[in-house]
Amino acid sequence: MIDSVSTTDAPPPAGPYSQGLAVGGLVFLSGQGPFDENGNRVGETFAEQVRRTFENLETVAQAAGTSLTNAVRYGVYLKSLDDFAEFNAIAAEYLTAPLPARTTIEAALRGFDIEIDAIVALPADA
């Protein structure tokens, strides 16, 4: 069974996709960026954009009954790899051991500097 995950506390999808899907004990979180719950871009600095992106992922994860502390993999899309070190420093504030697997790539993002997607495990009792 596949269950859709959604919340009005995170940006609505900008296209034909779900904020997340829960299946087989995992939640697949669609890419989130630095946007408020109405879809407006927020954050003037790269650090502000990263933090808002993680907060949006956490909000959707919580709507599914889990948290980023249960992340098993995440993908990071940076407008510029020049921000890689700063991203790593901020990511350490949101992720705990055992650290999830990760891919980081430079992407042609338009109007914002970062997008992150994730796969998060559901708690055993969920």
MOPAC internal coordinates of N, CA, C and O (Angstrom, degrees):
PM7 1SCF
backbone

  N    0.0000 0     0.00 0     0.00 0    0    0    0
  C    1.4460 1     0.00 0     0.00 0    1    0    0
  C    1.5331 1   108.63 1     0.00 0    2    1    0
  O    1.2310 1   121.30 1   -41.90 1    3    2    1
  N    1.3105 1   115.12 1   138.10 1    3    2    1
  C    1.4631 1   121.82 1   177.68 1    5    3    2
  C    1.5221 1   107.78 1  -113.09 1    6    5    3
  O    1.2310 1   120.60 1   -53.82 1    7    6    5
  N    1.3324 1   116.47 1   126.18 1    7    6    5
  C    1.4610 1   121.80 1   179.02 1    9    7    6
  C    1.5168 1   109.84 1  -112.26 1   10    9    7
  O    1.2310 1   120.94 1   -46.96 1   11   10    9
  N    1.3179 1   115.80 1   133.04 1   11   10    9
  C    1.4580 1   121.51 1   175.78 1   13   11   10
  C    1.5288 1   109.31 1   -75.79 1   14   13   11
  O    1.2310 1   120.78 1   -37.19 1   15   14   13
  N    1.3153 1   116.11 1   142.81 1   15   14   13
  C    1.4640 1   122.51 1   176.97 1   17   15   14
  C    1.5158 1   107.25 1  -117.61 1   18   17   15
  O    1.2310 1   120.77 1   -51.38 1   19   18   17
  N    1.3277 1   116.14 1   128.62 1   19   18   17
  C    1.4588 1   118.98 1   177.06 1   21   19   18
  C    1.5200 1   110.37 1  -152.54 1   22   21   19
  O    1.2310 1   121.72 1   -24.72 1   23   22   21
  N    1.3135 1   114.31 1   155.28 1   23   22   21
  C    1.4522 1   121.77 1   176.69 1   25   23   22
  C    1.5243 1   108.59 1  -151.67 1   26   25   23
  O    1.2310 1   121.18 1   -34.01 1   27   26   25
  N    1.3200 1   115.35 1   145.99 1   27   26   25
  C    1.4677 1   119.63 1   175.62 1   29   27   26
  C    1.5222 1   111.07 1   -83.67 1   30   29   27
  O    1.2310 1   120.23 1   178.05 1   31   30   29
  N    1.3335 1   117.17 1    -1.95 1   31   30   29
  C    1.4693 1   121.45 1   179.58 1   33   31   30
  C    1.5236 1   112.95 1   -87.13 1   34   33   31
  O    1.2310 1   120.13 1   179.42 1   35   34   33
  N    1.3230 1   117.35 1    -0.58 1   35   34   33
  C    1.4695 1   123.05 1   176.30 1   37   35   34
  C    1.5249 1   107.31 1  -126.56 1   38   37   35
  O    1.2310 1   120.06 1   -16.34 1   39   38   37
  N    1.3227 1   117.49 1   163.66 1   39   38   37
  C    1.4642 1   119.83 1  -179.03 1   41   39   38
  C    1.5269 1   111.70 1   -57.73 1   42   41   39
  O    1.2310 1   120.55 1   -38.46 1   43   42   41
  N    1.3281 1   116.56 1   141.54 1   43   42   41
  C    1.4655 1   118.82 1   176.36 1   45   43   42
  C    1.5281 1   109.68 1   -71.04 1   46   45   43
  O    1.2310 1   120.23 1   -25.72 1   47   46   45
  N    1.3259 1   117.17 1   154.28 1   47   46   45
  C    1.4644 1   119.26 1   176.04 1   49   47   46
  C    1.5288 1   111.12 1   -56.74 1   50   49   47
  O    1.2310 1   121.18 1   -37.99 1   51   50   49
  N    1.3224 1   115.34 1   142.01 1   51   50   49
  C    1.4642 1   121.11 1  -179.64 1   53   51   50
  C    1.5210 1   111.23 1   -92.72 1   54   53   51
  O    1.2310 1   120.27 1  -171.55 1   55   54   53
  N    1.3183 1   117.08 1     8.45 1   55   54   53
  C    1.4513 1   121.66 1  -178.55 1   57   55   54
  C    1.5174 1   110.09 1  -164.73 1   58   57   55
  O    1.2310 1   120.29 1    15.30 1   59   58   57
  N    1.3279 1   117.06 1  -164.70 1   59   58   57
  C    1.4638 1   121.30 1  -178.00 1   61   59   58
  C    1.5284 1   112.49 1   -82.05 1   62   61   59
  O    1.2310 1   120.64 1  -106.18 1   63   62   61
  N    1.3204 1   116.37 1    73.82 1   63   62   61
  C    1.4540 1   122.22 1   176.64 1   65   63   62
  C    1.5186 1   109.49 1  -154.09 1   66   65   63
  O    1.2310 1   120.48 1   -14.24 1   67   66   65
  N    1.3173 1   116.69 1   165.76 1   67   66   65
  C    1.4636 1   123.17 1   179.54 1   69   67   66
  C    1.5206 1   110.18 1   -94.77 1   70   69   67
  O    1.2310 1   120.51 1   -24.93 1   71   70   69
  N    1.3249 1   116.63 1   155.07 1   71   70   69
  C    1.4625 1   119.51 1   171.81 1   73   71   70
  C    1.5202 1   109.74 1   -63.86 1   74   73   71
  O    1.2310 1   120.93 1   148.21 1   75   74   73
  N    1.3110 1   115.83 1   -31.79 1   75   74   73
  C    1.4515 1   120.18 1   177.39 1   77   75   74
  C    1.5157 1   111.23 1  -169.58 1   78   77   75
  O    1.2310 1   121.33 1   -17.69 1   79   78   77
  N    1.3184 1   115.07 1   162.31 1   79   78   77
  C    1.4564 1   122.20 1   175.08 1   81   79   78
  C    1.5200 1   108.96 1  -134.67 1   82   81   79
  O    1.2310 1   120.76 1   -44.48 1   83   82   81
  N    1.3276 1   116.14 1   135.52 1   83   82   81
  C    1.4570 1   121.62 1   176.99 1   85   83   82
  C    1.5233 1   108.47 1  -106.48 1   86   85   83
  O    1.2310 1   121.10 1   -52.27 1   87   86   85
  N    1.3280 1   115.50 1   127.73 1   87   86   85
  C    1.4618 1   120.99 1   179.45 1   89   87   86
  C    1.5322 1   109.11 1  -156.97 1   90   89   87
  O    1.2310 1   120.81 1   -43.97 1   91   90   89
  N    1.3106 1   116.05 1   136.03 1   91   90   89
  C    1.4592 1   120.26 1   174.06 1   93   91   90
  C    1.5211 1   115.15 1    57.20 1   94   93   91
  O    1.2310 1   119.75 1  -143.33 1   95   94   93
  N    1.3164 1   118.08 1    36.67 1   95   94   93
  C    1.4609 1   120.88 1   178.27 1   97   95   94
  C    1.5133 1   114.78 1    81.14 1   98   97   95
  O    1.2310 1   120.38 1  -175.43 1   99   98   97
  N    1.3338 1   116.87 1     4.57 1   99   98   97
  C    1.4602 1   121.44 1   179.04 1  101   99   98
  C    1.5206 1   110.35 1  -124.32 1  102  101   99
  O    1.2310 1   121.28 1   -26.93 1  103  102  101
  N    1.3262 1   115.16 1   153.07 1  103  102  101
  C    1.4551 1   121.24 1   173.21 1  105  103  102
  C    1.5227 1   107.19 1  -118.74 1  106  105  103
  O    1.2310 1   121.00 1   -54.09 1  107  106  105
  N    1.3195 1   115.70 1   125.91 1  107  106  105
  C    1.4549 1   122.91 1   178.49 1  109  107  106
  C    1.5258 1   107.37 1   -99.51 1  110  109  107
  O    1.2310 1   120.80 1   -70.71 1  111  110  109
  N    1.3284 1   116.08 1   109.29 1  111  110  109
  C    1.4562 1   121.46 1  -177.67 1  113  111  110
  C    1.5215 1   109.91 1   -92.61 1  114  113  111
  O    1.2310 1   120.65 1   -54.54 1  115  114  113
  N    1.3266 1   116.36 1   125.46 1  115  114  113
  C    1.4629 1   120.66 1   175.68 1  117  115  114
  C    1.5196 1   109.65 1   -65.89 1  118  117  115
  O    1.2310 1   121.33 1   -19.85 1  119  118  117
  N    1.3181 1   115.07 1   160.15 1  119  118  117
  C    1.4487 1   120.50 1   179.91 1  121  119  118
  C    1.5211 1   112.39 1   -56.21 1  122  121  119
  O    1.2310 1   121.61 1   -44.63 1  123  122  121
  N    1.3093 1   114.53 1   135.37 1  123  122  121
  C    1.4603 1   122.10 1   175.64 1  125  123  122
  C    1.5209 1   107.74 1  -119.30 1  126  125  123
  O    1.2310 1   121.46 1   -28.35 1  127  126  125
  N    1.3107 1   114.81 1   151.65 1  127  126  125
  C    1.4527 1   121.58 1   177.21 1  129  127  126
  C    1.5093 1   109.94 1  -133.05 1  130  129  127
  O    1.2310 1   120.60 1    11.55 1  131  130  129
  N    1.3148 1   116.47 1  -168.45 1  131  130  129
  C    1.4627 1   121.21 1  -176.09 1  133  131  130
  C    1.5315 1   111.98 1   -84.10 1  134  133  131
  O    1.2310 1   121.11 1  -109.89 1  135  134  133
  N    1.3223 1   115.48 1    70.11 1  135  134  133
  C    1.4606 1   121.10 1  -177.40 1  137  135  134
  C    1.5196 1   110.20 1  -128.97 1  138  137  135
  O    1.2310 1   120.89 1   -31.78 1  139  138  137
  N    1.3411 1   115.90 1   148.22 1  139  138  137
  C    1.4541 1   119.39 1   176.62 1  141  139  138
  C    1.5242 1   109.44 1   -82.58 1  142  141  139
  O    1.2310 1   120.76 1    -0.41 1  143  142  141
  N    1.3230 1   116.15 1   179.59 1  143  142  141
  C    1.4636 1   120.87 1  -175.84 1  145  143  142
  C    1.5299 1   113.71 1   -65.14 1  146  145  143
  O    1.2310 1   120.29 1   168.05 1  147  146  145
  N    1.3425 1   117.06 1   -11.95 1  147  146  145
  C    1.4598 1   120.82 1   175.55 1  149  147  146
  C    1.5277 1   112.63 1   -97.59 1  150  149  147
  O    1.2310 1   120.52 1   179.86 1  151  150  149
  N    1.3256 1   116.61 1    -0.14 1  151  150  149
  C    1.4559 1   120.91 1   179.60 1  153  151  150
  C    1.5136 1   114.51 1    89.33 1  154  153  151
  O    1.2310 1   120.12 1  -170.31 1  155  154  153
  N    1.3399 1   117.37 1     9.69 1  155  154  153
  C    1.4688 1   121.26 1   178.63 1  157  155  154
  C    1.5210 1   110.17 1   -86.91 1  158  157  155
  O    1.2310 1   120.36 1   -45.02 1  159  158  157
  N    1.3250 1   116.91 1   134.98 1  159  158  157
  C    1.4645 1   120.58 1   178.75 1  161  159  158
  C    1.5084 1   110.26 1   -65.65 1  162  161  159
  O    1.2310 1   120.60 1   -41.65 1  163  162  161
  N    1.3234 1   116.47 1   138.35 1  163  162  161
  C    1.4618 1   123.05 1   177.58 1  165  163  162
  C    1.5224 1   108.71 1  -130.22 1  166  165  163
  O    1.2310 1   120.60 1   -19.71 1  167  166  165
  N    1.3215 1   116.45 1   160.29 1  167  166  165
  C    1.4552 1   121.70 1   177.22 1  169  167  166
  C    1.5044 1   112.66 1    92.35 1  170  169  167
  O    1.2310 1   121.15 1   -67.11 1  171  170  169
  N    1.3073 1   115.41 1   112.89 1  171  170  169
  C    1.4666 1   120.61 1   177.97 1  173  171  170
  C    1.5238 1   111.33 1   -83.57 1  174  173  171
  O    1.2310 1   120.60 1   143.31 1  175  174  173
  N    1.3310 1   116.46 1   -36.69 1  175  174  173
  C    1.4593 1   120.14 1  -178.26 1  177  175  174
  C    1.5231 1   110.29 1   -96.96 1  178  177  175
  O    1.2310 1   121.07 1   -18.97 1  179  178  177
  N    1.3149 1   115.57 1   161.03 1  179  178  177
  C    1.4588 1   120.34 1   176.36 1  181  179  178
  C    1.5292 1   110.38 1   -58.31 1  182  181  179
  O    1.2310 1   120.19 1   135.57 1  183  182  181
  N    1.3242 1   117.24 1   -44.43 1  183  182  181
  C    1.4666 1   121.40 1  -179.38 1  185  183  182
  C    1.5252 1   111.24 1   -58.87 1  186  185  183
  O    1.2310 1   119.87 1   136.96 1  187  186  185
  N    1.3191 1   117.86 1   -43.04 1  187  186  185
  C    1.4659 1   121.32 1   178.69 1  189  187  186
  C    1.5256 1   110.52 1   -63.56 1  190  189  187
  O    1.2310 1   120.36 1   140.62 1  191  190  189
  N    1.3197 1   116.91 1   -39.38 1  191  190  189
  C    1.4608 1   120.47 1   179.39 1  193  191  190
  C    1.5351 1   111.44 1   -66.70 1  194  193  191
  O    1.2310 1   120.51 1   139.39 1  195  194  193
  N    1.3283 1   116.63 1   -40.61 1  195  194  193
  C    1.4670 1   120.20 1   178.71 1  197  195  194
  C    1.5247 1   109.95 1   -63.17 1  198  197  195
  O    1.2310 1   120.46 1   133.10 1  199  198  197
  N    1.3181 1   116.73 1   -46.90 1  199  198  197
  C    1.4658 1   119.94 1  -178.17 1  201  199  198
  C    1.5305 1   111.21 1   -62.28 1  202  201  199
  O    1.2310 1   120.00 1   137.58 1  203  202  201
  N    1.3197 1   117.60 1   -42.42 1  203  202  201
  C    1.4741 1   119.80 1   179.54 1  205  203  202
  C    1.5300 1   110.23 1   -65.63 1  206  205  203
  O    1.2310 1   120.26 1   142.55 1  207  206  205
  N    1.3024 1   117.11 1   -37.45 1  207  206  205
  C    1.4628 1   120.73 1   178.62 1  209  207  206
  C    1.5239 1   110.52 1   -62.73 1  210  209  207
  O    1.2310 1   120.05 1   133.13 1  211  210  209
  N    1.3299 1   117.52 1   -46.87 1  211  210  209
  C    1.4691 1   120.39 1   177.02 1  213  211  210
  C    1.5302 1   111.01 1   -62.86 1  214  213  211
  O    1.2310 1   119.98 1   140.06 1  215  214  213
  N    1.3284 1   117.64 1   -39.94 1  215  214  213
  C    1.4650 1   120.55 1   178.66 1  217  215  214
  C    1.5246 1   110.74 1   -62.25 1  218  217  215
  O    1.2310 1   120.04 1   140.13 1  219  218  217
  N    1.3311 1   117.53 1   -39.87 1  219  218  217
  C    1.4630 1   120.14 1   177.67 1  221  219  218
  C    1.5256 1   111.31 1   -64.63 1  222  221  219
  O    1.2310 1   120.21 1   137.06 1  223  222  221
  N    1.3247 1   117.21 1   -42.94 1  223  222  221
  C    1.4695 1   120.16 1   176.96 1  225  223  222
  C    1.5236 1   110.80 1   -60.40 1  226  225  223
  O    1.2310 1   120.54 1   136.12 1  227  226  225
  N    1.3226 1   116.58 1   -43.88 1  227  226  225
  C    1.4608 1   121.32 1   179.94 1  229  227  226
  C    1.5294 1   110.56 1   -61.79 1  230  229  227
  O    1.2310 1   120.19 1   139.40 1  231  230  229
  N    1.3212 1   117.25 1   -40.60 1  231  230  229
  C    1.4645 1   121.53 1  -179.99 1  233  231  230
  C    1.5235 1   111.10 1   -61.55 1  234  233  231
  O    1.2310 1   120.26 1   135.76 1  235  234  233
  N    1.3196 1   117.10 1   -44.24 1  235  234  233
  C    1.4742 1   120.11 1   179.30 1  237  235  234
  C    1.5281 1   109.63 1   -69.76 1  238  237  235
  O    1.2310 1   119.98 1   139.38 1  239  238  237
  N    1.3281 1   117.64 1   -40.62 1  239  238  237
  C    1.4663 1   120.22 1   177.59 1  241  239  238
  C    1.5278 1   110.58 1   -58.86 1  242  241  239
  O    1.2310 1   120.26 1   136.54 1  243  242  241
  N    1.3268 1   117.10 1   -43.46 1  243  242  241
  C    1.4616 1   120.49 1   179.00 1  245  243  242
  C    1.5198 1   111.70 1   -64.58 1  246  245  243
  O    1.2310 1   120.03 1   145.15 1  247  246  245
  N    1.3306 1   117.55 1   -34.85 1  247  246  245
  C    1.4683 1   120.66 1   176.97 1  249  247  246
  C    1.5273 1   110.97 1   -62.35 1  250  249  247
  O    1.2310 1   120.70 1   154.53 1  251  250  249
  N    1.3344 1   116.26 1   -25.47 1  251  250  249
  C    1.4660 1   121.52 1   178.39 1  253  251  250
  C    1.5253 1   112.14 1   -89.29 1  254  253  251
  O    1.2310 1   120.30 1   174.52 1  255  254  253
  N    1.3386 1   117.03 1    -5.48 1  255  254  253
  C    1.4569 1   120.38 1  -179.47 1  257  255  254
  C    1.5128 1   114.26 1    91.07 1  258  257  255
  O    1.2310 1   120.56 1  -158.14 1  259  258  257
  N    1.3334 1   116.53 1    21.86 1  259  258  257
  C    1.4589 1   120.56 1   179.80 1  261  259  258
  C    1.5248 1   109.35 1  -138.65 1  262  261  259
  O    1.2310 1   120.26 1    17.02 1  263  262  261
  N    1.3152 1   117.11 1  -162.98 1  263  262  261
  C    1.4574 1   122.42 1  -176.05 1  265  263  262
  C    1.5233 1   109.46 1  -155.32 1  266  265  263
  O    1.2310 1   120.92 1   -19.18 1  267  266  265
  N    1.3268 1   115.85 1   160.82 1  267  266  265
  C    1.4672 1   119.76 1   176.24 1  269  267  266
  C    1.5238 1   112.72 1   -62.37 1  270  269  267
  O    1.2310 1   119.80 1   162.72 1  271  270  269
  N    1.3219 1   117.98 1   -17.28 1  271  270  269
  C    1.4642 1   119.35 1   175.56 1  273  271  270
  C    1.5285 1   110.88 1   -64.20 1  274  273  271
  O    1.2310 1   120.73 1   164.39 1  275  274  273
  N    1.3408 1   116.20 1   -15.61 1  275  274  273
  C    1.4607 1   121.48 1   177.92 1  277  275  274
  C    1.5235 1   112.54 1  -103.61 1  278  277  275
  O    1.2310 1   120.19 1  -164.72 1  279  278  277
  N    1.3237 1   117.23 1    15.28 1  279  278  277
  C    1.4684 1   120.69 1  -179.89 1  281  279  278
  C    1.5188 1   110.27 1   -64.95 1  282  281  279
  O    1.2310 1   120.95 1   -44.07 1  283  282  281
  N    1.3368 1   115.78 1   135.93 1  283  282  281
  C    1.4651 1   121.14 1   176.45 1  285  283  282
  C    1.5280 1   111.59 1  -109.11 1  286  285  283
  O    1.2310 1   120.66 1   159.00 1  287  286  285
  N    1.3355 1   116.33 1   -21.00 1  287  286  285
  C    1.4608 1   121.50 1   177.82 1  289  287  286
  C    1.5055 1   108.88 1  -159.17 1  290  289  287
  O    1.2310 1   121.12 1   -35.36 1  291  290  289
  N    1.3341 1   115.47 1   144.64 1  291  290  289
  C    1.4529 1   119.38 1   171.12 1  293  291  290
  C    1.5116 1   110.06 1  -145.30 1  294  293  291
  O    1.2310 1   121.84 1   -29.57 1  295  294  293
  N    1.3244 1   114.07 1   150.43 1  295  294  293
  C    1.4543 1   121.35 1   179.10 1  297  295  294
  C    1.5141 1   108.86 1  -114.84 1  298  297  295
  O    1.2310 1   120.96 1   -46.14 1  299  298  297
  N    1.3230 1   115.76 1   133.86 1  299  298  297
  C    1.4650 1   121.67 1  -177.49 1  301  299  298
  C    1.5205 1   108.43 1  -117.77 1  302  301  299
  O    1.2310 1   121.40 1   -48.55 1  303  302  301
  N    1.3184 1   114.93 1   131.45 1  303  302  301
  C    1.4569 1   122.36 1   179.52 1  305  303  302
  C    1.5185 1   107.10 1  -121.06 1  306  305  303
  O    1.2310 1   120.69 1   -67.98 1  307  306  305
  N    1.3232 1   116.28 1   112.02 1  307  306  305
  C    1.4602 1   122.44 1  -177.18 1  309  307  306
  C    1.5176 1   110.13 1  -107.70 1  310  309  307
  O    1.2310 1   120.82 1   -42.06 1  311  310  309
  N    1.3132 1   116.03 1   137.94 1  311  310  309
  C    1.4635 1   119.95 1   175.25 1  313  311  310
  C    1.5251 1   109.68 1   -62.74 1  314  313  311
  O    1.2310 1   120.93 1   144.54 1  315  314  313
  N    1.3390 1   115.83 1   -35.46 1  315  314  313
  C    1.4635 1   120.65 1   178.73 1  317  315  314
  C    1.5301 1   109.85 1  -139.36 1  318  317  315
  O    1.2310 1   120.74 1   -50.64 1  319  318  317
  N    1.3253 1   116.18 1   129.36 1  319  318  317
  C    1.4634 1   119.43 1   175.97 1  321  319  318
  C    1.5270 1   112.09 1   -68.48 1  322  321  319
  O    1.2310 1   120.19 1   171.88 1  323  322  321
  N    1.3310 1   117.24 1    -8.12 1  323  322  321
  C    1.4640 1   120.16 1   173.30 1  325  323  322
  C    1.5271 1   111.02 1   -62.90 1  326  325  323
  O    1.2310 1   120.06 1   160.87 1  327  326  325
  N    1.3447 1   117.50 1   -19.13 1  327  326  325
  C    1.4662 1   122.32 1  -179.55 1  329  327  326
  C    1.5295 1   112.62 1   -92.02 1  330  329  327
  O    1.2310 1   120.24 1  -174.78 1  331  330  329
  N    1.3224 1   117.15 1     5.22 1  331  330  329
  C    1.4685 1   122.07 1  -174.10 1  333  331  330
  C    1.5290 1   112.57 1   -57.17 1  334  333  331
  O    1.2310 1   119.50 1   131.26 1  335  334  333
  N    1.3091 1   118.55 1   -48.74 1  335  334  333
  C    1.4721 1   121.52 1  -177.27 1  337  335  334
  C    1.5288 1   111.03 1   -65.20 1  338  337  335
  O    1.2310 1   120.46 1   137.53 1  339  338  337
  N    1.3257 1   116.73 1   -42.47 1  339  338  337
  C    1.4689 1   119.42 1   178.59 1  341  339  338
  C    1.5254 1   110.50 1   -64.32 1  342  341  339
  O    1.2310 1   120.51 1   139.72 1  343  342  341
  N    1.3319 1   116.63 1   -40.28 1  343  342  341
  C    1.4559 1   119.77 1   176.93 1  345  343  342
  C    1.5261 1   110.72 1   -58.99 1  346  345  343
  O    1.2310 1   120.14 1   132.35 1  347  346  345
  N    1.3272 1   117.34 1   -47.65 1  347  346  345
  C    1.4641 1   120.92 1  -179.41 1  349  347  346
  C    1.5222 1   111.82 1   -56.77 1  350  349  347
  O    1.2310 1   120.00 1   137.90 1  351  350  349
  N    1.3154 1   117.60 1   -42.10 1  351  350  349
  C    1.4678 1   121.46 1  -179.54 1  353  351  350
  C    1.5233 1   110.64 1   -62.82 1  354  353  351
  O    1.2310 1   120.31 1   137.82 1  355  354  353
  N    1.3194 1   117.01 1   -42.18 1  355  354  353
  C    1.4719 1   120.57 1  -178.62 1  357  355  354
  C    1.5215 1   110.45 1   -74.04 1  358  357  355
  O    1.2310 1   119.82 1   139.56 1  359  358  357
  N    1.3218 1   117.96 1   -40.44 1  359  358  357
  C    1.4673 1   121.30 1  -179.62 1  361  359  358
  C    1.5219 1   111.15 1   -57.63 1  362  361  359
  O    1.2310 1   120.20 1   145.82 1  363  362  361
  N    1.3116 1   117.23 1   -34.18 1  363  362  361
  C    1.4644 1   121.53 1   179.49 1  365  363  362
  C    1.5239 1   112.14 1   -61.73 1  366  365  363
  O    1.2310 1   120.13 1   158.75 1  367  366  365
  N    1.3373 1   117.35 1   -21.25 1  367  366  365
  C    1.4667 1   121.53 1   177.61 1  369  367  366
  C    1.5297 1   111.52 1   -75.66 1  370  369  367
  O    1.2310 1   119.94 1   157.65 1  371  370  369
  N    1.3247 1   117.72 1   -22.35 1  371  370  369
  C    1.4617 1   121.96 1  -172.59 1  373  371  370
  C    1.5185 1   114.63 1  -108.31 1  374  373  371
  O    1.2310 1   119.64 1   162.51 1  375  374  373
  N    1.3108 1   118.28 1   -17.49 1  375  374  373
  C    1.4587 1   121.83 1  -174.25 1  377  375  374
  C    1.5176 1   110.33 1  -115.79 1  378  377  375
  O    1.2310 1   121.00 1   -34.14 1  379  378  377
  N    1.3225 1   115.70 1   145.86 1  379  378  377
  C    1.4582 1   120.96 1  -178.09 1  381  379  378
  C    1.5194 1   110.10 1  -125.17 1  382  381  379
  O    1.2310 1   121.08 1   -16.93 1  383  382  381
  N    1.3215 1   115.54 1   163.07 1  383  382  381
  C    1.4605 1   121.49 1   178.57 1  385  383  382
  C    1.5278 1   109.61 1   -71.52 1  386  385  383
  O    1.2310 1   119.45 1   -35.60 1  387  386  385
  N    1.2928 1   118.65 1   144.40 1  387  386  385
  C    1.4575 1   124.24 1    -3.25 1  389  387  386
  C    1.5224 1   110.36 1   -72.75 1  390  389  387
  O    1.2310 1   121.18 1   -48.28 1  391  390  389
  N    1.3215 1   115.35 1   131.72 1  391  390  389
  C    1.4608 1   120.42 1  -176.59 1  393  391  390
  C    1.5261 1   110.39 1   -66.60 1  394  393  391
  O    1.2310 1   120.45 1   -38.86 1  395  394  393
  N    1.3369 1   116.75 1   141.14 1  395  394  393
  C    1.4570 1   119.81 1   179.90 1  397  395  394
  C    1.5223 1   112.26 1   -70.47 1  398  397  395
  O    1.2310 1   121.26 1   -19.67 1  399  398  397
  N    1.3132 1   115.20 1   160.33 1  399  398  397
  C    1.4627 1   121.05 1   171.04 1  401  399  398
  C    1.5310 1   107.45 1   -67.29 1  402  401  399
  O    1.2310 1   120.65 1   -23.41 1  403  402  401
  N    1.3549 1   116.36 1   156.59 1  403  402  401
  C    1.4619 1   118.23 1  -176.11 1  405  403  402
  C    1.5120 1   111.31 1  -153.02 1  406  405  403
  O    1.2310 1   121.67 1   -29.86 1  407  406  405
  N    1.3196 1   114.41 1   150.14 1  407  406  405
  C    1.4547 1   123.70 1   168.63 1  409  407  406
  C    1.5145 1   106.89 1  -125.29 1  410  409  407
  O    1.2310 1   120.31 1   -42.08 1  411  410  409
  N    1.3344 1   117.01 1   137.92 1  411  410  409
  C    1.4616 1   121.31 1   176.55 1  413  411  410
  C    1.5210 1   108.03 1  -129.44 1  414  413  411
  O    1.2310 1   120.92 1   -52.90 1  415  414  413
  N    1.3358 1   115.84 1   127.10 1  415  414  413
  C    1.4554 1   119.79 1   178.38 1  417  415  414
  C    1.5235 1   110.18 1  -135.52 1  418  417  415
  O    1.2310 1   121.43 1   -23.54 1  419  418  417
  N    1.3020 1   114.87 1   156.46 1  419  418  417
  C    1.4622 1   120.68 1   172.83 1  421  419  418
  C    1.5263 1   107.03 1   -83.67 1  422  421  419
  O    1.2310 1   120.80 1   -43.60 1  423  422  421
  N    1.3296 1   116.08 1   136.40 1  423  422  421
  C    1.4632 1   120.78 1  -176.19 1  425  423  422
  C    1.5229 1   110.45 1  -137.13 1  426  425  423
  O    1.2310 1   120.86 1   -26.82 1  427  426  425
  N    1.2936 1   115.97 1   153.18 1  427  426  425
  C    1.4683 1   122.18 1  -179.34 1  429  427  426
  C    1.5265 1   110.00 1   -83.05 1  430  429  427
  O    1.2310 1   120.64 1  -114.10 1  431  430  429
  N    1.3334 1   116.38 1    65.90 1  431  430  429
  C    1.4561 1   121.37 1   178.22 1  433  431  430
  C    1.5225 1   109.10 1   -74.20 1  434  433  431
  O    1.2310 1   120.66 1   -38.03 1  435  434  433
  N    1.3153 1   116.34 1   141.97 1  435  434  433
  C    1.4668 1   120.49 1  -177.34 1  437  435  434
  C    1.5180 1   110.42 1  -114.16 1  438  437  435
  O    1.2310 1   120.80 1   -66.72 1  439  438  437
  N    1.3364 1   116.08 1   113.28 1  439  438  437
  C    1.4510 1   120.92 1   175.38 1  441  439  438
  C    1.5113 1   115.18 1    89.88 1  442  441  439
  O    1.2310 1   119.78 1   179.05 1  443  442  441
  N    1.3195 1   118.02 1    -0.95 1  443  442  441
  C    1.4601 1   122.15 1   175.82 1  445  443  442
  C    1.5227 1   108.22 1  -153.70 1  446  445  443
  O    1.2310 1   120.49 1   -13.84 1  447  446  445
  N    1.3358 1   116.66 1   166.16 1  447  446  445
  C    1.4603 1   121.04 1  -169.15 1  449  447  446
  C    1.5244 1   116.44 1  -105.72 1  450  449  447
  O    1.2310 1   119.98 1   169.99 1  451  450  449
  N    1.3449 1   117.64 1   -10.01 1  451  450  449
  C    1.4646 1   119.39 1  -174.21 1  453  451  450
  C    1.5244 1   111.67 1  -153.83 1  454  453  451
  O    1.2310 1   121.56 1   -32.63 1  455  454  453
  N    1.3244 1   114.61 1   147.37 1  455  454  453
  C    1.4637 1   122.40 1   169.53 1  457  455  454
  C    1.5247 1   106.35 1  -142.15 1  458  457  455
  O    1.2310 1   120.63 1   -37.13 1  459  458  457
  N    1.3273 1   116.40 1   142.87 1  459  458  457
  C    1.4655 1   121.33 1   179.57 1  461  459  458
  C    1.5239 1   108.58 1  -135.77 1  462  461  459
  O    1.2310 1   120.60 1   -44.38 1  463  462  461
  N    1.3268 1   116.45 1   135.62 1  463  462  461
  C    1.4675 1   120.96 1   168.46 1  465  463  462
  C    1.5293 1   107.61 1  -117.93 1  466  465  463
  O    1.2310 1   120.47 1   -12.97 1  467  466  465
  N    1.3166 1   116.70 1   167.03 1  467  466  465
  C    1.4678 1   118.30 1  -175.06 1  469  467  466
  C    1.5259 1   111.42 1  -155.95 1  470  469  467
  O    1.2310 1   121.88 1   -22.45 1  471  470  469
  N    1.3183 1   114.01 1   157.55 1  471  470  469
  C    1.4611 1   122.42 1   168.82 1  473  471  470
  C    1.5178 1   105.64 1  -119.29 1  474  473  471
  O    1.2310 1   121.26 1   -53.63 1  475  474  473
  N    1.3360 1   115.20 1   126.37 1  475  474  473
  C    1.4539 1   121.41 1  -173.56 1  477  475  474
  C    1.5248 1   109.23 1  -127.28 1  478  477  475
  O    1.2310 1   120.31 1   -44.31 1  479  478  477
  N    1.3256 1   117.01 1   135.69 1  479  478  477
  C    1.4484 1   121.35 1   177.72 1  481  479  478
  C    1.5300 1   110.76 1   -78.11 1  482  481  479
  O    1.2310 1   121.25 1   -37.20 1  483  482  481
  N    1.3164 1   115.21 1   142.80 1  483  482  481
  C    1.4611 1   120.09 1   172.99 1  485  483  482
  C    1.5247 1   108.17 1   -82.05 1  486  485  483
  O    1.2310 1   119.82 1   -32.34 1  487  486  485
  N    1.3185 1   117.95 1   147.66 1  487  486  485
  C    1.4709 1   119.63 1   174.68 1  489  487  486
  C    1.5273 1   110.63 1   -60.25 1  490  489  487
  O    1.2310 1   120.18 1   -27.97 1  491  490  489
  N    1.3035 1   117.26 1   152.03 1  491  490  489
  C    1.4606 1   122.14 1  -176.97 1  493  491  490
  C    1.5230 1   112.32 1   -57.50 1  494  493  491
  O    1.2310 1   120.08 1   151.09 1  495  494  493
  N    1.3296 1   117.45 1   -28.91 1  495  494  493
  C    1.4617 1   120.48 1  -177.50 1  497  495  494
  C    1.5264 1   112.90 1   -91.77 1  498  497  495
  O    1.2310 1   119.83 1  -174.50 1  499  498  497
  N    1.3243 1   117.93 1     5.50 1  499  498  497
  C    1.4767 1   120.44 1  -178.55 1  501  499  498
  C    1.5054 1   111.63 1   -84.23 1  502  501  499
  O    1.2310 1   120.10 1   180.00 1  503  502  501

